[in-house]
């Protein structure tokens, strides 16, 4: 099932937990090349690409 917003809601919940409960200042995520849906999801909530590797791209979200 796609297009229902479940992944976005789940990611936003995880970000809020990391920020408030864990006091995290940064979150990094890796996405395998070609996984456009995951890239779109990360960009939708504010992650930015920061590095490219052989098999994946790293994204970063600054929380503080």
C-alpha positions as CSV (number, residue, x, y, z in Angstrom):
1,X,0.0,0.0,0.0
2,X,1.6,3.3,-1.1
3,X,0.5,6.9,-1.0
4,X,-1.3,6.8,2.3
5,X,1.3,8.7,4.3
6,X,2.2,5.9,6.7
7,X,5.9,6.1,6.1
8,X,6.0,9.9,6.4
9,X,4.0,9.7,9.7
10,X,6.3,7.0,11.0
11,X,9.5,8.9,10.1
12,X,8.1,12.1,11.7
13,X,7.3,10.2,14.9
14,X,10.9,8.7,15.0
15,X,12.3,12.2,14.4
16,X,10.3,13.6,17.3
17,X,11.3,10.8,19.5
18,X,15.0,11.3,18.7
19,X,14.7,15.0,19.3
20,X,12.7,15.0,22.5
21,X,13.4,11.7,24.2
22,X,16.9,11.0,23.1
23,X,18.1,14.6,22.8
24,X,19.7,13.8,19.4
25,X,21.1,16.6,17.5
26,X,21.5,14.9,14.1
27,X,20.1,12.0,12.2
28,X,21.8,10.2,9.3
29,X,20.2,7.8,6.8
30,X,21.5,5.8,4.0
31,X,19.6,4.9,0.8
32,X,20.6,2.4,-1.8
33,X,21.0,3.9,-5.2
34,X,17.8,3.6,-7.3
35,X,15.5,3.7,-4.3
36,X,13.7,6.9,-5.3
37,X,10.8,6.5,-3.0
38,X,13.0,6.5,0.1
39,X,14.9,9.5,-1.2
40,X,11.6,11.4,-1.7
41,X,10.5,10.5,1.8
42,X,13.7,11.7,3.4
43,X,13.6,14.9,1.4
44,X,10.0,15.5,2.2
45,X,10.8,15.7,6.0
46,X,13.9,17.8,5.5
47,X,16.9,15.5,5.0
48,X,19.6,16.7,2.7
49,X,22.1,14.5,0.8
50,X,25.6,14.8,2.2
51,X,27.7,12.0,0.6
52,X,27.7,9.4,-2.2
53,X,29.2,6.0,-1.9
54,X,29.5,3.0,-4.3
55,X,26.1,1.5,-3.4
56,X,24.2,4.2,-1.4
57,X,23.7,7.9,-0.7
58,X,23.9,9.3,2.8
59,X,21.4,11.9,4.0
60,X,21.5,14.2,7.1
61,X,18.9,16.0,9.2
62,X,20.1,18.5,11.8
63,X,17.7,18.6,14.8
64,X,19.3,21.2,17.0
